[in-house]
Structure formats: C-alpha cells, structure tokens
Amino acid sequence: MRAAVVTEFGTPPTCREFAEPQPGTGDEVLVDVVAAGLHPRVRSQADGSHYTESGELPLVPGIDGVGRCPDGTLRYFVLPDTSMGAMAERTVVDTRRSVVLPEDADPVLVAAGMNPAMSAWVALRRRIEFAAGQDVLVLGATGNAGRLAVQVAKHLGAGRVIAAGRDAGRLAEVPADEALTFDELGKAADVDVVLDYVWGPPTAEALRTIVTERSDRGRPLTWVEIGSVAGRTIELPSAALRAARLQLVGSGQGSVPTKEIVAELHALVKEIGTFRIDARAVPLQDVESAWRDTGSTQRLVVTP
C-alpha cells in the first residue's frame, strides 16, 4: 500500500510503498483511511521532538483521522503512540478509540477540526474546574488550534473570550469578543482562565503582565499550558506564583488519561460541524510538498 513515510527525523515524509499493517485480536480493525489531519502534533511526531516520541524509524505519521471500516461505517479514530500512523491508504484502528460518524459527515472537516478543537475541549472539560460565565483568554489565537479554542470556550459557556496574538490583521478574523496584541495584555488581566498555545518568552512576559495588573490578586487564575509554538521553556519568577492566586497546569497526553480523552470524542464529534474550520485537502502523493507548507493558515488534511 502507499503511505507517507518518514525515514529520517527532521525531513518531510515521502509517499512510497509500505507494508500493510495487520489487525490483532479483539477490537482492532483494518480501515481504509479517508482523511488524516496534518496537525502541529503530527509534525512534532515526524521530527522526533514530541515528548511521547519513541525514536522508532521508519514511521508513518498521523495520530488521528477518518476511516471506513469493513462493515461500511465511517469512523473518526485516535491512534495510540505507534509507528503506523494515519497517513496511509490503510491503518489499524482500535474501535474503542473511535466514534461512528453520520454518513453525511464531511471527512475532511472532521479530520481537520477534531484534534485542534480537542485541545481546548479537553482542557476545559477534563483538566480544570471550568464554570460557565468565566472569562477566557486564548494566547496564540491566530493559529488553527487557537481559533478553535475561542469557539470552543464560547460553546462551553465562557462569559467573555479574548483572543491574543501578534498579527493584528489575523486577530481581526478571529470570532472573539475582544482581540488584543501581546502588548495589550494588561487589558485582559482580570480573566479567570488562560489557554496558552504559545509558551516561551511571550508567556513569561504575559504572566508578568497579567499577575501584576490584576485588580484582585486573590481572584483565582487558572493558566493552562497546551502548546509551545514560541519555545519549550520559560523563565518564571517565583513571585509570579506567590503574588497572585495562580494555578499553572498543563493539558495533553499524560495529564489527561486516554480514557477521558476518548470519552469526549462522542460529545465533540456532534458539535464539530458548528465550528468554523478552514480546511484544505491534499492528495497523499503530494504529502512532501504539503509538509513544507508551514505558512498556511488552513488546516491541511491528507487524503489517500
């Protein structure tokens, strides 16, 4: 079968022949892949930088997608950490980590939206005690996951949702209640929850600004680290943790058990069509050129 294959970390996968996987016993089935999302998480899987990466090569990237099962059902699936990913003509799926889609579902939109939407959905539903009416700040709101985080927070009952990013032009396109550049974050100092897709130096500065300028430092502030597009580490003054009622947590594989993530699939897949998702399908044979398209604002989806 054809698959996107990574033979060296740090280089784009190429479309080539790859051994067809075989399902084991129990709940595993071989599915025909219809669509697989090219998410930042997939890029980090393929360059060997993700914290769950085993270092095994060669590998077929792709952590989720939409596939058609032998019984004809269309399923959205999430794969375990494995070298046999979703960017292939066929892959093996554990049906317990999947959800059946209606026949009229758009596989490209589902594959494009579920992973980035899940980051905020799981953070607010499973990682923290989020209450309707709380104000949410999304750091890094101009990226695909950040844009969806704004919509997810609103959908789950947030009071005011503030989008923050560097590009004022792209911020204007985000469906938030208010848009701020990083230089204006003092105006968002009194939020209840921060969903952080940025990390690195911008987060260190944002923490300093928000903690310093809160009108009531005794008011709880929950800061959820989800992504790290601006850096893997920050320099955090100890005073930031002492001068305000700040709770700093991460949300991702490990901090949220797999069974809890899977439990949210059914709820999110019912709502995914209500969100604005800018997706573009690319054929499997063009995966190498698609991989190099890092500047696209669209969510790319590989279609075998």
C-alpha positions in Angstrom: 0.0 0.0 0.0 1.0 3.6 -0.3 1.9 5.7 2.8 3.6 8.8 3.9 6.9 7.5 5.3 9.5 9.2 7.5 12.9 7.7 7.2 14.9 10.4 9.0 13.7 12.8 11.7 13.6 16.4 10.6 12.9 15.6 6.9 9.4 15.6 5.3 7.8 12.2 4.7 7.6 10.9 1.1 4.8 8.9 -0.5 6.1 5.4 -1.1 5.2 1.7 -0.7 4.9 0.5 2.9 3.9 -2.9 4.4 0.2 -3.1 5.1 -0.5 -3.4 8.9 -2.4 -6.4 10.2 -5.0 -6.0 13.0 -4.6 -8.1 16.1 -7.3 -9.7 18.0 -10.2 -8.1 19.9 -11.3 -4.6 18.9 -8.7 -3.9 16.2 -9.8 -3.5 12.6 -8.1 -2.6 9.3 -9.7 0.6 7.9 -9.5 2.4 4.6 -8.2 5.9 5.5 -10.4 8.6 4.1 -8.7 11.7 5.7 -5.9 12.4 8.1 -5.1 15.8 9.6 -1.6 17.3 9.3 -1.5 18.9 12.8 1.4 20.5 14.6 1.3 17.4 16.8 1.9 15.3 13.7 4.8 17.5 12.6 6.5 17.0 16.0 5.8 13.3 15.8 7.6 13.2 12.5 10.6 15.3 13.5 11.1 13.4 16.7 10.6 16.3 19.1 7.3 15.3 20.7 7.6 14.2 24.3 5.9 10.9 23.6 8.2 10.0 20.7 9.9 6.6 20.9 12.6 7.3 18.2 11.5 4.3 16.1 12.0 4.6 12.3 10.7 4.3 9.7 7.3 5.6 10.7 4.1 6.6 9.1 2.9 9.9 10.8 -0.6 10.7 11.7 -2.3 10.5 15.1 -6.0 10.6 14.0 -8.3 10.6 11.1 -11.4 9.3 9.4 -11.6 5.8 8.1 -14.1 3.4 6.6 -14.4 0.1 8.4 -15.1 -3.3 6.8 -18.8 -3.0 7.9 -19.1 0.2 5.9 -19.3 2.6 8.9 -17.3 5.8 8.8 -15.4 6.4 12.0 -13.3 9.2 13.4 -10.4 7.5 15.2 -7.5 8.3 17.5 -4.4 6.2 17.3 -2.1 5.1 20.1 1.6 6.2 20.0 2.8 3.9 17.2 5.0 4.0 14.1 2.0 3.0 12.0 0.0 6.3 11.7 -2.9 7.6 9.8 -1.3 8.9 6.7 -1.6 5.8 4.6 -4.1 4.1 2.4 -5.0 1.8 5.3 -4.2 1.6 9.0 -5.3 -0.4 12.1 -7.8 1.2 14.4 -9.0 0.1 17.9 -12.7 0.7 17.7 -12.8 1.6 21.4 -10.8 4.7 20.4 -13.2 5.8 17.7 -16.7 7.1 17.1 -19.1 6.4 14.3 -19.8 9.4 12.1 -23.1 10.0 10.3 -22.9 9.2 6.5 -23.4 12.9 5.6 -20.3 14.0 7.7 -17.6 15.8 5.9 -14.5 13.6 6.5 -12.1 16.4 5.6 -13.7 18.9 8.1 -13.8 16.2 10.8 -10.1 15.2 10.3 -9.1 18.9 10.2 -11.1 20.0 13.3 -11.2 17.3 15.9 -7.6 17.3 17.0 -7.2 21.1 17.4 -10.7 21.5 18.9 -10.0 18.7 21.3 -7.1 20.6 22.9 -9.3 23.3 24.3 -12.3 21.0 24.7 -10.5 18.5 26.9 -8.7 21.3 28.8 -11.9 22.9 29.8 -14.0 19.8 30.3 -11.4 17.4 31.9 -8.3 19.3 33.1 -9.6 22.1 35.1 -12.8 23.1 37.0 -14.3 25.4 34.4 -17.6 27.2 35.1 -20.0 28.8 32.7 -19.6 32.6 32.8 -15.9 32.6 33.4 -13.7 34.8 31.2 -11.2 33.1 29.0 -8.0 34.5 27.3 -6.6 32.5 24.4 -2.9 33.1 23.9 -2.0 32.3 20.3 -5.5 32.7 18.9 -4.5 33.3 15.3 -3.3 29.6 14.8 -5.8 26.9 13.8 -6.0 25.4 17.4 -6.2 28.9 18.9 -9.1 29.9 16.6 -11.0 26.8 17.5 -10.2 27.3 21.2 -12.0 30.7 21.1 -15.1 29.0 19.6 -14.9 26.0 22.0 -14.7 28.3 25.0 -17.8 30.2 23.8 -19.6 27.0 23.1 -18.9 25.6 26.6 -20.3 28.8 28.2 -17.5 31.2 28.7 -18.6 34.7 29.6 -16.1 36.8 27.6 -13.5 35.3 25.3 -10.4 37.3 24.5 -8.1 36.4 21.6 -4.4 37.4 21.8 -1.8 37.2 19.1 1.0 39.0 17.3 -0.7 39.7 14.0 -3.4 42.3 14.4 -4.7 41.6 10.9 -5.3 37.9 11.6 -6.6 38.7 15.0 -9.4 40.7 13.4 -10.6 37.5 11.7 -10.9 35.5 15.0 -14.5 35.3 16.3 -13.7 36.5 19.8 -15.4 39.1 22.0 -12.2 41.1 22.1 -8.8 40.9 20.3 -5.5 42.1 21.9 -1.9 42.0 20.7 0.6 40.8 23.3 1.5 44.4 24.1 -2.1 45.0 25.2 -2.5 42.1 27.6 -2.9 44.3 30.6 -6.5 44.9 29.4 -7.1 41.1 30.0 -5.6 41.0 33.5 -8.8 40.0 35.2 -9.6 36.9 33.2 -10.3 33.6 35.0 -8.7 31.1 32.6 -5.8 31.4 30.1 -5.5 28.8 27.4 -1.8 29.1 26.3 -0.7 27.8 22.9 2.5 29.9 22.9 4.8 29.3 25.9 8.4 30.6 25.7 9.3 34.2 26.3 5.9 35.6 25.2 4.2 33.6 28.0 6.8 34.7 30.6 6.0 38.3 29.7 2.3 37.7 29.6 2.4 36.1 33.1 4.3 39.0 34.5 1.8 41.5 33.0 -1.4 39.7 34.0 -0.3 38.8 37.5 1.0 42.4 38.1 -2.1 44.2 36.8 -4.9 42.1 38.2 -7.3 44.3 40.1 -7.9 41.5 42.7 -4.9 39.2 43.0 -6.9 36.9 45.3 -9.2 36.1 42.4 -8.3 32.6 41.1 -6.4 32.5 37.8 -6.0 29.1 36.1 -3.3 29.1 33.4 -3.5 26.0 31.1 -0.3 25.3 29.0 -1.4 23.5 25.8 1.1 24.4 23.1 4.6 25.7 22.8 5.0 27.4 19.4 7.2 30.1 20.8 9.5 28.0 22.9 9.7 24.9 25.1 10.8 26.6 28.3 10.1 29.9 30.2 11.9 31.8 32.9 9.3 32.0 35.7 9.9 34.4 38.6 8.9 32.8 41.9 7.0 35.9 42.8 4.5 35.1 40.0 3.4 32.1 42.0 3.3 33.9 45.3 1.9 37.3 44.4 -1.4 36.0 43.0 -3.8 33.1 43.3 -2.3 31.4 40.2 -2.7 27.8 39.3 -0.4 26.7 36.4 -1.3 23.4 34.8 -0.7 21.6 31.5 -3.2 19.7 29.4 -2.2 16.9 27.0 -1.3 13.3 26.7 -0.5 12.0 30.2 -2.0 14.9 32.2 -5.4 13.8 30.9 -5.9 10.0 30.8 -6.5 8.5 27.4 -9.9 7.0 28.5 -11.0 10.5 29.5 -9.9 12.0 26.1 -11.7 9.2 24.3 -14.8 9.7 26.4 -15.1 13.3 25.0 -15.0 12.1 21.3 -18.7 11.4 21.2 -19.7 14.9 22.5 -17.2 16.8 20.4 -17.9 15.0 17.1 -21.6 16.0 17.5 -20.6 19.7 17.7 -17.6 19.8 15.3 -19.8 20.9 12.4 -20.9 24.0 14.3 -17.4 25.5 14.3 -15.7 27.5 11.6 -12.9 25.3 10.2 -10.7 26.4 7.3 -9.5 23.1 5.8 -7.8 22.1 2.6 -7.4 18.5 1.3 -4.2 17.4 -0.3 -3.6 14.0 -2.0 -1.3 11.5 -0.3 1.1 11.7 -3.2 1.6 15.4 -2.5 2.4 14.9 1.2 6.0 16.1 0.9 5.1 19.5 -0.7 2.2 19.9 1.8 4.6 19.2 4.7 6.7 22.1 3.5 3.7 24.5 3.5 4.2 25.7 7.1 2.9 29.2 6.4 -0.6 28.2 5.5 -3.4 29.4 7.7 -5.6 26.5 6.6 -5.6 23.1 8.3 -4.2 20.6 5.8 -5.7 17.2 5.5 -4.1 14.3 3.7 -6.5 12.2 1.6 -5.2 8.8 0.3 
